[in-house]
Amino acid sequence: MRELADAIEPKHPAYRGKRADPGYGMSIEQQKVFQQAWMESLAALFGLIISSAQEIEEKRTQLQLDGERLFDSMDAYR
């Protein structure tokens, strides 16, 4: 969960830990910096989601079981 929190928090020190409203009291340059930091955070979040999905798929593949064999072993009454 910490990785997710780190991924969505802006990386630029000026905005870390702050809830910034883009455009309010910021110069054009500050808005661009904020937008870049936000985009970097978003990219990190998407990367985390993709890697998590890949790990889940790998685990599913590793744990694939023969359902018919399992059912037959549990079906005592046929």
mmCIF file of the N, C-alpha and C atoms, coordinates in Angstrom:
data_MODEL
# 
_entry.id   MODEL 
# 
loop_
_atom_site.group_PDB 
_atom_site.id 
_atom_site.type_symbol 
_atom_site.label_atom_id 
_atom_site.label_alt_id 
_atom_site.label_comp_id 
_atom_site.label_asym_id 
_atom_site.label_entity_id 
_atom_site.label_seq_id 
_atom_site.pdbx_PDB_ins_code 
_atom_site.Cartn_x 
_atom_site.Cartn_y 
_atom_site.Cartn_z 
_atom_site.occupancy 
_atom_site.B_iso_or_equiv 
_atom_site.pdbx_formal_charge 
_atom_site.auth_seq_id 
_atom_site.auth_comp_id 
_atom_site.auth_asym_id 
_atom_site.auth_atom_id 
_atom_site.pdbx_PDB_model_num 
ATOM 1   N N  . MET A 1 1  ? 0.818   -1.183  0.000   1.00 0.00 ? 1  MET A N  1 
ATOM 2   C CA . MET A 1 1  ? 0.000   0.000   0.000   1.00 0.00 ? 1  MET A CA 1 
ATOM 3   C C  . MET A 1 1  ? 0.874   1.263   0.000   1.00 0.00 ? 1  MET A C  1 
ATOM 4   N N  . ARG A 1 2  ? 2.024   1.164   0.620   1.00 0.00 ? 2  ARG A N  1 
ATOM 5   C CA . ARG A 1 2  ? 2.926   2.314   0.662   1.00 0.00 ? 2  ARG A CA 1 
ATOM 6   C C  . ARG A 1 2  ? 3.380   2.683   -0.744  1.00 0.00 ? 2  ARG A C  1 
ATOM 7   N N  . GLU A 1 3  ? 3.604   1.676   -1.605  1.00 0.00 ? 3  GLU A N  1 
ATOM 8   C CA . GLU A 1 3  ? 4.018   1.943   -2.980  1.00 0.00 ? 3  GLU A CA 1 
ATOM 9   C C  . GLU A 1 3  ? 2.947   2.757   -3.710  1.00 0.00 ? 3  GLU A C  1 
ATOM 10  N N  . LEU A 1 4  ? 1.681   2.426   -3.464  1.00 0.00 ? 4  LEU A N  1 
ATOM 11  C CA . LEU A 1 4  ? 0.585   3.157   -4.103  1.00 0.00 ? 4  LEU A CA 1 
ATOM 12  C C  . LEU A 1 4  ? 0.569   4.604   -3.634  1.00 0.00 ? 4  LEU A C  1 
ATOM 13  N N  . ALA A 1 5  ? 0.721   4.821   -2.346  1.00 0.00 ? 5  ALA A N  1 
ATOM 14  C CA . ALA A 1 5  ? 0.740   6.183   -1.807  1.00 0.00 ? 5  ALA A CA 1 
ATOM 15  C C  . ALA A 1 5  ? 1.916   6.975   -2.371  1.00 0.00 ? 5  ALA A C  1 
ATOM 16  N N  . ASP A 1 6  ? 3.073   6.329   -2.475  1.00 0.00 ? 6  ASP A N  1 
ATOM 17  C CA . ASP A 1 6  ? 4.242   7.005   -3.044  1.00 0.00 ? 6  ASP A CA 1 
ATOM 18  C C  . ASP A 1 6  ? 4.037   7.334   -4.515  1.00 0.00 ? 6  ASP A C  1 
ATOM 19  N N  . ALA A 1 7  ? 3.338   6.452   -5.224  1.00 0.00 ? 7  ALA A N  1 
ATOM 20  C CA . ALA A 1 7  ? 3.138   6.648   -6.663  1.00 0.00 ? 7  ALA A CA 1 
ATOM 21  C C  . ALA A 1 7  ? 2.230   7.829   -6.968  1.00 0.00 ? 7  ALA A C  1 
ATOM 22  N N  . ILE A 1 8  ? 1.266   8.107   -6.103  1.00 0.00 ? 8  ILE A N  1 
ATOM 23  C CA . ILE A 1 8  ? 0.317   9.178   -6.417  1.00 0.00 ? 8  ILE A CA 1 
ATOM 24  C C  . ILE A 1 8  ? 0.692   10.517  -5.783  1.00 0.00 ? 8  ILE A C  1 
ATOM 25  N N  . GLU A 1 9  ? 1.690   10.526  -4.919  1.00 0.00 ? 9  GLU A N  1 
ATOM 26  C CA . GLU A 1 9  ? 2.126   11.784  -4.321  1.00 0.00 ? 9  GLU A CA 1 
ATOM 27  C C  . GLU A 1 9  ? 3.065   12.514  -5.281  1.00 0.00 ? 9  GLU A C  1 
ATOM 28  N N  . PRO A 1 10 ? 2.824   13.816  -5.519  1.00 0.00 ? 10 PRO A N  1 
ATOM 29  C CA . PRO A 1 10 ? 3.710   14.552  -6.431  1.00 0.00 ? 10 PRO A CA 1 
ATOM 30  C C  . PRO A 1 10 ? 5.165   14.464  -6.000  1.00 0.00 ? 10 PRO A C  1 
ATOM 31  N N  . LYS A 1 11 ? 6.053   14.373  -6.979  1.00 0.00 ? 11 LYS A N  1 
ATOM 32  C CA . LYS A 1 11 ? 7.480   14.217  -6.696  1.00 0.00 ? 11 LYS A CA 1 
ATOM 33  C C  . LYS A 1 11 ? 8.186   15.548  -6.455  1.00 0.00 ? 11 LYS A C  1 
ATOM 34  N N  . HIS A 1 12 ? 7.634   16.617  -6.953  1.00 0.00 ? 12 HIS A N  1 
ATOM 35  C CA . HIS A 1 12 ? 8.273   17.920  -6.806  1.00 0.00 ? 12 HIS A CA 1 
ATOM 36  C C  . HIS A 1 12 ? 8.156   18.385  -5.353  1.00 0.00 ? 12 HIS A C  1 
ATOM 37  N N  . PRO A 1 13 ? 9.262   18.786  -4.720  1.00 0.00 ? 13 PRO A N  1 
ATOM 38  C CA . PRO A 1 13 ? 9.231   19.172  -3.302  1.00 0.00 ? 13 PRO A CA 1 
ATOM 39  C C  . PRO A 1 13 ? 8.259   20.305  -2.988  1.00 0.00 ? 13 PRO A C  1 
ATOM 40  N N  . ALA A 1 14 ? 8.008   21.194  -3.942  1.00 0.00 ? 14 ALA A N  1 
ATOM 41  C CA . ALA A 1 14 ? 7.123   22.328  -3.682  1.00 0.00 ? 14 ALA A CA 1 
ATOM 42  C C  . ALA A 1 14 ? 5.678   21.882  -3.448  1.00 0.00 ? 14 ALA A C  1 
ATOM 43  N N  . TYR A 1 15 ? 5.322   20.702  -3.952  1.00 0.00 ? 15 TYR A N  1 
ATOM 44  C CA . TYR A 1 15 ? 3.935   20.252  -3.850  1.00 0.00 ? 15 TYR A CA 1 
ATOM 45  C C  . TYR A 1 15 ? 3.772   19.006  -2.989  1.00 0.00 ? 15 TYR A C  1 
ATOM 46  N N  . ARG A 1 16 ? 4.858   18.470  -2.491  1.00 0.00 ? 16 ARG A N  1 
ATOM 47  C CA . ARG A 1 16 ? 4.787   17.259  -1.671  1.00 0.00 ? 16 ARG A CA 1 
ATOM 48  C C  . ARG A 1 16 ? 4.034   17.559  -0.378  1.00 0.00 ? 16 ARG A C  1 
ATOM 49  N N  . GLY A 1 17 ? 3.039   16.736  -0.097  1.00 0.00 ? 17 GLY A N  1 
ATOM 50  C CA . GLY A 1 17 ? 2.281   16.866  1.142   1.00 0.00 ? 17 GLY A CA 1 
ATOM 51  C C  . GLY A 1 17 ? 1.278   17.996  1.128   1.00 0.00 ? 17 GLY A C  1 
ATOM 52  N N  . LYS A 1 18 ? 1.106   18.662  -0.001  1.00 0.00 ? 18 LYS A N  1 
ATOM 53  C CA . LYS A 1 18 ? 0.150   19.758  -0.094  1.00 0.00 ? 18 LYS A CA 1 
ATOM 54  C C  . LYS A 1 18 ? -0.974  19.373  -1.027  1.00 0.00 ? 18 LYS A C  1 
ATOM 55  N N  . ARG A 1 19 ? -2.118  19.927  -0.767  1.00 0.00 ? 19 ARG A N  1 
ATOM 56  C CA . ARG A 1 19 ? -3.245  19.745  -1.664  1.00 0.00 ? 19 ARG A CA 1 
ATOM 57  C C  . ARG A 1 19 ? -3.332  21.010  -2.501  1.00 0.00 ? 19 ARG A C  1 
ATOM 58  N N  . ALA A 1 20 ? -2.700  20.958  -3.645  1.00 0.00 ? 20 ALA A N  1 
ATOM 59  C CA . ALA A 1 20 ? -2.596  22.157  -4.473  1.00 0.00 ? 20 ALA A CA 1 
ATOM 60  C C  . ALA A 1 20 ? -3.711  22.197  -5.495  1.00 0.00 ? 20 ALA A C  1 
ATOM 61  N N  . ASP A 1 21 ? -4.218  23.391  -5.727  1.00 0.00 ? 21 ASP A N  1 
ATOM 62  C CA . ASP A 1 21 ? -5.217  23.625  -6.764  1.00 0.00 ? 21 ASP A CA 1 
ATOM 63  C C  . ASP A 1 21 ? -4.485  24.262  -7.930  1.00 0.00 ? 21 ASP A C  1 
ATOM 64  N N  . PRO A 1 22 ? -4.296  23.519  -9.033  1.00 0.00 ? 22 PRO A N  1 
ATOM 65  C CA . PRO A 1 22 ? -3.552  24.090  -10.155 1.00 0.00 ? 22 PRO A CA 1 
ATOM 66  C C  . PRO A 1 22 ? -4.192  25.387  -10.626 1.00 0.00 ? 22 PRO A C  1 
ATOM 67  N N  . GLY A 1 23 ? -3.432  26.399  -10.673 1.00 0.00 ? 23 GLY A N  1 
ATOM 68  C CA . GLY A 1 23 ? -3.936  27.683  -11.165 1.00 0.00 ? 23 GLY A CA 1 
ATOM 69  C C  . GLY A 1 23 ? -4.191  28.700  -10.070 1.00 0.00 ? 23 GLY A C  1 
ATOM 70  N N  . TYR A 1 24 ? -4.472  28.268  -8.854  1.00 0.00 ? 24 TYR A N  1 
ATOM 71  C CA . TYR A 1 24 ? -4.775  29.221  -7.802  1.00 0.00 ? 24 TYR A CA 1 
ATOM 72  C C  . TYR A 1 24 ? -3.492  29.752  -7.200  1.00 0.00 ? 24 TYR A C  1 
ATOM 73  N N  . GLY A 1 25 ? -3.205  31.000  -7.462  1.00 0.00 ? 25 GLY A N  1 
ATOM 74  C CA . GLY A 1 25 ? -2.041  31.658  -6.886  1.00 0.00 ? 25 GLY A CA 1 
ATOM 75  C C  . GLY A 1 25 ? -0.713  31.186  -7.446  1.00 0.00 ? 25 GLY A C  1 
ATOM 76  N N  . MET A 1 26 ? -0.733  30.541  -8.599  1.00 0.00 ? 26 MET A N  1 
ATOM 77  C CA . MET A 1 26 ? 0.504   30.043  -9.191  1.00 0.00 ? 26 MET A CA 1 
ATOM 78  C C  . MET A 1 26 ? 0.771   30.752  -10.510 1.00 0.00 ? 26 MET A C  1 
ATOM 79  N N  . SER A 1 27 ? 2.037   30.939  -10.766 1.00 0.00 ? 27 SER A N  1 
ATOM 80  C CA . SER A 1 27 ? 2.419   31.496  -12.058 1.00 0.00 ? 27 SER A CA 1 
ATOM 81  C C  . SER A 1 27 ? 2.281   30.399  -13.117 1.00 0.00 ? 27 SER A C  1 
ATOM 82  N N  . ILE A 1 28 ? 2.392   30.787  -14.371 1.00 0.00 ? 28 ILE A N  1 
ATOM 83  C CA . ILE A 1 28 ? 2.331   29.820  -15.471 1.00 0.00 ? 28 ILE A CA 1 
ATOM 84  C C  . ILE A 1 28 ? 3.435   28.771  -15.309 1.00 0.00 ? 28 ILE A C  1 
ATOM 85  N N  . GLU A 1 29 ? 4.625   29.231  -14.939 1.00 0.00 ? 29 GLU A N  1 
ATOM 86  C CA . GLU A 1 29 ? 5.738   28.305  -14.753 1.00 0.00 ? 29 GLU A CA 1 
ATOM 87  C C  . GLU A 1 29 ? 5.456   27.320  -13.616 1.00 0.00 ? 29 GLU A C  1 
ATOM 88  N N  . GLN A 1 30 ? 4.891   27.808  -12.520 1.00 0.00 ? 30 GLN A N  1 
ATOM 89  C CA . GLN A 1 30 ? 4.546   26.933  -11.400 1.00 0.00 ? 30 GLN A CA 1 
ATOM 90  C C  . GLN A 1 30 ? 3.474   25.929  -11.809 1.00 0.00 ? 30 GLN A C  1 
ATOM 91  N N  . GLN A 1 31 ? 2.522   26.377  -12.611 1.00 0.00 ? 31 GLN A N  1 
ATOM 92  C CA . GLN A 1 31 ? 1.482   25.471  -13.094 1.00 0.00 ? 31 GLN A CA 1 
ATOM 93  C C  . GLN A 1 31 ? 2.084   24.359  -13.951 1.00 0.00 ? 31 GLN A C  1 
ATOM 94  N N  . LYS A 1 32 ? 3.050   24.715  -14.791 1.00 0.00 ? 32 LYS A N  1 
ATOM 95  C CA . LYS A 1 32 ? 3.708   23.719  -15.628 1.00 0.00 ? 32 LYS A CA 1 
ATOM 96  C C  . LYS A 1 32 ? 4.481   22.713  -14.777 1.00 0.00 ? 32 LYS A C  1 
ATOM 97  N N  . VAL A 1 33 ? 5.162   23.209  -13.759 1.00 0.00 ? 33 VAL A N  1 
ATOM 98  C CA . VAL A 1 33 ? 5.914   22.326  -12.861 1.00 0.00 ? 33 VAL A CA 1 
ATOM 99  C C  . VAL A 1 33 ? 4.948   21.389  -12.136 1.00 0.00 ? 33 VAL A C  1 
ATOM 100 N N  . PHE A 1 34 ? 3.846   21.952  -11.647 1.00 0.00 ? 34 PHE A N  1 
ATOM 101 C CA . PHE A 1 34 ? 2.843   21.139  -10.961 1.00 0.00 ? 34 PHE A CA 1 
ATOM 102 C C  . PHE A 1 34 ? 2.278   20.082  -11.902 1.00 0.00 ? 34 PHE A C  1 
ATOM 103 N N  . GLN A 1 35 ? 1.960   20.478  -13.125 1.00 0.00 ? 35 GLN A N  1 
ATOM 104 C CA . GLN A 1 35 ? 1.406   19.544  -14.096 1.00 0.00 ? 35 GLN A CA 1 
ATOM 105 C C  . GLN A 1 35 ? 2.407   18.430  -14.411 1.00 0.00 ? 35 GLN A C  1 
ATOM 106 N N  . GLN A 1 36 ? 3.677   18.783  -14.554 1.00 0.00 ? 36 GLN A N  1 
ATOM 107 C CA . GLN A 1 36 ? 4.709   17.778  -14.825 1.00 0.00 ? 36 GLN A CA 1 
ATOM 108 C C  . GLN A 1 36 ? 4.827   16.803  -13.656 1.00 0.00 ? 36 GLN A C  1 
ATOM 109 N N  . ALA A 1 37 ? 4.813   17.318  -12.439 1.00 0.00 ? 37 ALA A N  1 
ATOM 110 C CA . ALA A 1 37 ? 4.895   16.456  -11.254 1.00 0.00 ? 37 ALA A CA 1 
ATOM 111 C C  . ALA A 1 37 ? 3.683   15.528  -11.190 1.00 0.00 ? 37 ALA A C  1 
ATOM 112 N N  . TRP A 1 38 ? 2.523   16.061  -11.520 1.00 0.00 ? 38 TRP A N  1 
ATOM 113 C CA . TRP A 1 38 ? 1.303   15.262  -11.503 1.00 0.00 ? 38 TRP A CA 1 
ATOM 114 C C  . TRP A 1 38 ? 1.374   14.159  -12.554 1.00 0.00 ? 38 TRP A C  1 
ATOM 115 N N  . MET A 1 39 ? 1.855   14.488  -13.736 1.00 0.00 ? 39 MET A N  1 
ATOM 116 C CA . MET A 1 39 ? 1.971   13.502  -14.810 1.00 0.00 ? 39 MET A CA 1 
ATOM 117 C C  . MET A 1 39 ? 2.972   12.407  -14.441 1.00 0.00 ? 39 MET A C  1 
ATOM 118 N N  . GLU A 1 40 ? 4.070   12.773  -13.808 1.00 0.00 ? 40 GLU A N  1 
ATOM 119 C CA . GLU A 1 40 ? 5.055   11.784  -13.368 1.00 0.00 ? 40 GLU A CA 1 
ATOM 120 C C  . GLU A 1 40 ? 4.446   10.848  -12.329 1.00 0.00 ? 40 GLU A C  1 
ATOM 121 N N  . SER A 1 41 ? 3.670   11.407  -11.422 1.00 0.00 ? 41 SER A N  1 
ATOM 122 C CA . SER A 1 41 ? 3.004   10.587  -10.406 1.00 0.00 ? 41 SER A CA 1 
ATOM 123 C C  . SER A 1 41 ? 1.994   9.645   -11.048 1.00 0.00 ? 41 SER A C  1 
ATOM 124 N N  . LEU A 1 42 ? 1.256   10.154  -12.018 1.00 0.00 ? 42 LEU A N  1 
ATOM 125 C CA . LEU A 1 42 ? 0.274   9.343   -12.722 1.00 0.00 ? 42 LEU A CA 1 
ATOM 126 C C  . LEU A 1 42 ? 0.957   8.205   -13.482 1.00 0.00 ? 42 LEU A C  1 
ATOM 127 N N  . ALA A 1 43 ? 2.066   8.504   -14.127 1.00 0.00 ? 43 ALA A N  1 
ATOM 128 C CA . ALA A 1 43 ? 2.822   7.474   -14.849 1.00 0.00 ? 43 ALA A CA 1 
ATOM 129 C C  . ALA A 1 43 ? 3.326   6.403   -13.885 1.00 0.00 ? 43 ALA A C  1 
ATOM 130 N N  . ALA A 1 44 ? 3.800   6.814   -12.719 1.00 0.00 ? 44 ALA A N  1 
ATOM 131 C CA . ALA A 1 44 ? 4.265   5.852   -11.717 1.00 0.00 ? 44 ALA A CA 1 
ATOM 132 C C  . ALA A 1 44 ? 3.110   4.973   -11.234 1.00 0.00 ? 44 ALA A C  1 
ATOM 133 N N  . LEU A 1 45 ? 1.942   5.569   -11.051 1.00 0.00 ? 45 LEU A N  1 
ATOM 134 C CA . LEU A 1 45 ? 0.762   4.816   -10.621 1.00 0.00 ? 45 LEU A CA 1 
ATOM 135 C C  . LEU A 1 45 ? 0.368   3.791   -11.674 1.00 0.00 ? 45 LEU A C  1 
ATOM 136 N N  . PHE A 1 46 ? 0.334   4.195   -12.936 1.00 0.00 ? 46 PHE A N  1 
ATOM 137 C CA . PHE A 1 46 ? -0.006  3.253   -14.005 1.00 0.00 ? 46 PHE A CA 1 
ATOM 138 C C  . PHE A 1 46 ? 1.019   2.126   -14.076 1.00 0.00 ? 46 PHE A C  1 
ATOM 139 N N  . GLY A 1 47 ? 2.285   2.451   -13.894 1.00 0.00 ? 47 GLY A N  1 
ATOM 140 C CA . GLY A 1 47 ? 3.319   1.429   -13.886 1.00 0.00 ? 47 GLY A CA 1 
ATOM 141 C C  . GLY A 1 47 ? 3.100   0.419   -12.767 1.00 0.00 ? 47 GLY A C  1 
ATOM 142 N N  . LEU A 1 48 ? 2.715   0.917   -11.607 1.00 0.00 ? 48 LEU A N  1 
ATOM 143 C CA . LEU A 1 48 ? 2.449   0.042   -10.469 1.00 0.00 ? 48 LEU A CA 1 
ATOM 144 C C  . LEU A 1 48 ? 1.241   -0.856  -10.739 1.00 0.00 ? 48 LEU A C  1 
ATOM 145 N N  . ILE A 1 49 ? 0.203   -0.300  -11.332 1.00 0.00 ? 49 ILE A N  1 
ATOM 146 C CA . ILE A 1 49 ? -0.996  -1.083  -11.661 1.00 0.00 ? 49 ILE A CA 1 
ATOM 147 C C  . ILE A 1 49 ? -0.656  -2.177  -12.663 1.00 0.00 ? 49 ILE A C  1 
ATOM 148 N N  . ILE A 1 50 ? 0.108   -1.831  -13.685 1.00 0.00 ? 50 ILE A N  1 
ATOM 149 C CA . ILE A 1 50 ? 0.482   -2.810  -14.706 1.00 0.00 ? 50 ILE A CA 1 
ATOM 150 C C  . ILE A 1 50 ? 1.331   -3.929  -14.117 1.00 0.00 ? 50 ILE A C  1 
ATOM 151 N N  . SER A 1 51 ? 2.315   -3.569  -13.299 1.00 0.00 ? 51 SER A N  1 
ATOM 152 C CA . SER A 1 51 ? 3.164   -4.610  -12.714 1.00 0.00 ? 51 SER A CA 1 
ATOM 153 C C  . SER A 1 51 ? 2.370   -5.489  -11.754 1.00 0.00 ? 51 SER A C  1 
ATOM 154 N N  . SER A 1 52 ? 1.415   -4.911  -11.030 1.00 0.00 ? 52 SER A N  1 
ATOM 155 C CA . SER A 1 52 ? 0.576   -5.706  -10.129 1.00 0.00 ? 52 SER A CA 1 
ATOM 156 C C  . SER A 1 52 ? -0.281  -6.679  -10.919 1.00 0.00 ? 52 SER A C  1 
ATOM 157 N N  . ALA A 1 53 ? -0.844  -6.212  -12.028 1.00 0.00 ? 53 ALA A N  1 
ATOM 158 C CA . ALA A 1 53 ? -1.671  -7.078  -12.868 1.00 0.00 ? 53 ALA A CA 1 
ATOM 159 C C  . ALA A 1 53 ? -0.844  -8.227  -13.436 1.00 0.00 ? 53 ALA A C  1 
ATOM 160 N N  . GLN A 1 54 ? 0.388   -7.949  -13.817 1.00 0.00 ? 54 GLN A N  1 
ATOM 161 C CA . GLN A 1 54 ? 1.270   -8.998  -14.338 1.00 0.00 ? 54 GLN A CA 1 
ATOM 162 C C  . GLN A 1 54 ? 1.599   -10.020 -13.258 1.00 0.00 ? 54 GLN A C  1 
ATOM 163 N N  . GLU A 1 55 ? 1.854   -9.556  -12.049 1.00 0.00 ? 55 GLU A N  1 
ATOM 164 C CA . GLU A 1 55 ? 2.152   -10.475 -10.943 1.00 0.00 ? 55 GLU A CA 1 
ATOM 165 C C  . GLU A 1 55 ? 0.951   -11.357 -10.628 1.00 0.00 ? 55 GLU A C  1 
ATOM 166 N N  . ILE A 1 56 ? -0.236  -10.785 -10.651 1.00 0.00 ? 56 ILE A N  1 
ATOM 167 C CA . ILE A 1 56 ? -1.453  -11.561 -10.390 1.00 0.00 ? 56 ILE A CA 1 
ATOM 168 C C  . ILE A 1 56 ? -1.632  -12.630 -11.463 1.00 0.00 ? 56 ILE A C  1 
ATOM 169 N N  . GLU A 1 57 ? -1.422  -12.253 -12.709 1.00 0.00 ? 57 GLU A N  1 
ATOM 170 C CA . GLU A 1 57 ? -1.558  -13.211 -13.807 1.00 0.00 ? 57 GLU A CA 1 
ATOM 171 C C  . GLU A 1 57 ? -0.536  -14.340 -13.687 1.00 0.00 ? 57 GLU A C  1 
ATOM 172 N N  . GLU A 1 58 ? 0.689   -14.018 -13.300 1.00 0.00 ? 58 GLU A N  1 
ATOM 173 C CA . GLU A 1 58 ? 1.717   -15.048 -13.098 1.00 0.00 ? 58 GLU A CA 1 
ATOM 174 C C  . GLU A 1 58 ? 1.313   -16.014 -11.988 1.00 0.00 ? 58 GLU A C  1 
ATOM 175 N N  . LYS A 1 59 ? 0.770   -15.476 -10.897 1.00 0.00 ? 59 LYS A N  1 
ATOM 176 C CA . LYS A 1 59 ? 0.341   -16.337 -9.784  1.00 0.00 ? 59 LYS A CA 1 
ATOM 177 C C  . LYS A 1 59 ? -0.814  -17.227 -10.220 1.00 0.00 ? 59 LYS A C  1 
ATOM 178 N N  . ARG A 1 60 ? -1.755  -16.691 -10.990 1.00 0.00 ? 60 ARG A N  1 
ATOM 179 C CA . ARG A 1 60 ? -2.864  -17.504 -11.483 1.00 0.00 ? 60 ARG A CA 1 
ATOM 180 C C  . ARG A 1 60 ? -2.354  -18.651 -12.341 1.00 0.00 ? 60 ARG A C  1 
ATOM 181 N N  . THR A 1 61 ? -1.382  -18.354 -13.183 1.00 0.00 ? 61 THR A N  1 
ATOM 182 C CA . THR A 1 61 ? -0.811  -19.381 -14.047 1.00 0.00 ? 61 THR A CA 1 
ATOM 183 C C  . THR A 1 61 ? -0.099  -20.447 -13.224 1.00 0.00 ? 61 THR A C  1 
ATOM 184 N N  . GLN A 1 62 ? 0.642   -20.021 -12.224 1.00 0.00 ? 62 GLN A N  1 
ATOM 185 C CA . GLN A 1 62 ? 1.374   -20.960 -11.368 1.00 0.00 ? 62 GLN A CA 1 
ATOM 186 C C  . GLN A 1 62 ? 0.429   -21.868 -10.587 1.00 0.00 ? 62 GLN A C  1 
ATOM 187 N N  . LEU A 1 63 ? -0.718  -21.334 -10.171 1.00 0.00 ? 63 LEU A N  1 
ATOM 188 C CA . LEU A 1 63 ? -1.639  -22.081 -9.314  1.00 0.00 ? 63 LEU A CA 1 
ATOM 189 C C  . LEU A 1 63 ? -2.725  -22.817 -10.095 1.00 0.00 ? 63 LEU A C  1 
ATOM 190 N N  . GLN A 1 64 ? -2.634  -22.813 -11.400 1.00 0.00 ? 64 GLN A N  1 
ATOM 191 C CA . GLN A 1 64 ? -3.670  -23.455 -12.215 1.00 0.00 ? 64 GLN A CA 1 
ATOM 192 C C  . GLN A 1 64 ? -3.783  -24.924 -11.829 1.00 0.00 ? 64 GLN A C  1 
ATOM 193 N N  . LEU A 1 65 ? -4.997  -25.325 -11.491 1.00 0.00 ? 65 LEU A N  1 
ATOM 194 C CA . LEU A 1 65 ? -5.242  -26.680 -11.032 1.00 0.00 ? 65 LEU A CA 1 
ATOM 195 C C  . LEU A 1 65 ? -6.169  -27.389 -12.018 1.00 0.00 ? 65 LEU A C  1 
ATOM 196 N N  . ASP A 1 66 ? -6.127  -28.709 -12.008 1.00 0.00 ? 66 ASP A N  1 
ATOM 197 C CA . ASP A 1 66 ? -6.993  -29.501 -12.856 1.00 0.00 ? 66 ASP A CA 1 
ATOM 198 C C  . ASP A 1 66 ? -8.350  -29.621 -12.166 1.00 0.00 ? 66 ASP A C  1 
ATOM 199 N N  . GLY A 1 67 ? -9.304  -28.813 -12.592 1.00 0.00 ? 67 GLY A N  1 
ATOM 200 C CA . GLY A 1 67 ? -10.618 -28.762 -11.960 1.00 0.00 ? 67 GLY A CA 1 
ATOM 201 C C  . GLY A 1 67 ? -11.379 -30.069 -12.042 1.00 0.00 ? 67 GLY A C  1 
ATOM 202 N N  . GLU A 1 68 ? -11.289 -30.755 -13.172 1.00 0.00 ? 68 GLU A N  1 
ATOM 203 C CA . GLU A 1 68 ? -12.006 -32.025 -13.329 1.00 0.00 ? 68 GLU A CA 1 
ATOM 204 C C  . GLU A 1 68 ? -11.482 -33.071 -12.353 1.00 0.00 ? 68 GLU A C  1 
ATOM 205 N N  . ARG A 1 69 ? -10.166 -33.152 -12.217 1.00 0.00 ? 69 ARG A N  1 
ATOM 206 C CA . ARG A 1 69 ? -9.559  -34.111 -11.282 1.00 0.00 ? 69 ARG A CA 1 
ATOM 207 C C  . ARG A 1 69 ? -9.956  -33.782 -9.850  1.00 0.00 ? 69 ARG A C  1 
ATOM 208 N N  . LEU A 1 70 ? -9.955  -32.495 -9.483  1.00 0.00 ? 70 LEU A N  1 
ATOM 209 C CA . LEU A 1 70 ? -10.350 -32.097 -8.129  1.00 0.00 ? 70 LEU A CA 1 
ATOM 210 C C  . LEU A 1 70 ? -11.813 -32.437 -7.865  1.00 0.00 ? 70 LEU A C  1 
ATOM 211 N N  . PHE A 1 71 ? -12.687 -32.186 -8.836  1.00 0.00 ? 71 PHE A N  1 
ATOM 212 C CA . PHE A 1 71 ? -14.101 -32.489 -8.649  1.00 0.00 ? 71 PHE A CA 1 
ATOM 213 C C  . PHE A 1 71 ? -14.303 -33.990 -8.471  1.00 0.00 ? 71 PHE A C  1 
ATOM 214 N N  . ASP A 1 72 ? -13.644 -34.785 -9.310  1.00 0.00 ? 72 ASP A N  1 
ATOM 215 C CA . ASP A 1 72 ? -13.771 -36.239 -9.202  1.00 0.00 ? 72 ASP A CA 1 
ATOM 216 C C  . ASP A 1 72 ? -13.315 -36.741 -7.840  1.00 0.00 ? 72 ASP A C  1 
ATOM 217 N N  . SER A 1 73 ? -12.267 -36.145 -7.298  1.00 0.00 ? 73 SER A N  1 
ATOM 218 C CA . SER A 1 73 ? -11.781 -36.597 -5.981  1.00 0.00 ? 73 SER A CA 1 
ATOM 219 C C  . SER A 1 73 ? -12.730 -36.196 -4.859  1.00 0.00 ? 73 SER A C  1 
ATOM 220 N N  . MET A 1 74 ? -13.520 -35.138 -5.035  1.00 0.00 ? 74 MET A N  1 
ATOM 221 C CA . MET A 1 74 ? -14.482 -34.708 -4.013  1.00 0.00 ? 74 MET A CA 1 
ATOM 222 C C  . MET A 1 74 ? -15.843 -35.349 -4.202  1.00 0.00 ? 74 MET A C  1 
ATOM 223 N N  . ASP A 1 75 ? -16.147 -35.839 -5.388  1.00 0.00 ? 75 ASP A N  1 
ATOM 224 C CA . ASP A 1 75 ? -17.465 -36.391 -5.712  1.00 0.00 ? 75 ASP A CA 1 
ATOM 225 C C  . ASP A 1 75 ? -17.543 -37.845 -5.276  1.00 0.00 ? 75 ASP A C  1 
ATOM 226 N N  . ALA A 1 76 ? -17.742 -38.039 -3.981  1.00 0.00 ? 76 ALA A N  1 
ATOM 227 C CA . ALA A 1 76 ? -17.742 -39.384 -3.422  1.00 0.00 ? 76 ALA A CA 1 
ATOM 228 C C  . ALA A 1 76 ? -18.951 -40.208 -3.868  1.00 0.00 ? 76 ALA A C  1 
ATOM 229 N N  . TYR A 1 77 ? -20.072 -39.591 -4.170  1.00 0.00 ? 77 TYR A N  1 
ATOM 230 C CA . TYR A 1 77 ? -21.295 -40.309 -4.514  1.00 0.00 ? 77 TYR A CA 1 
ATOM 231 C C  . TYR A 1 77 ? -21.502 -40.503 -6.015  1.00 0.00 ? 77 TYR A C  1 
ATOM 232 N N  . ARG A 1 78 ? -20.626 -39.938 -6.833  1.00 0.00 ? 78 ARG A N  1 
ATOM 233 C CA . ARG A 1 78 ? -20.684 -40.002 -8.286  1.00 0.00 ? 78 ARG A CA 1 
ATOM 234 C C  . ARG A 1 78 ? -22.037 -39.580 -8.764  1.00 0.00 ? 78 ARG A C  1 
# 
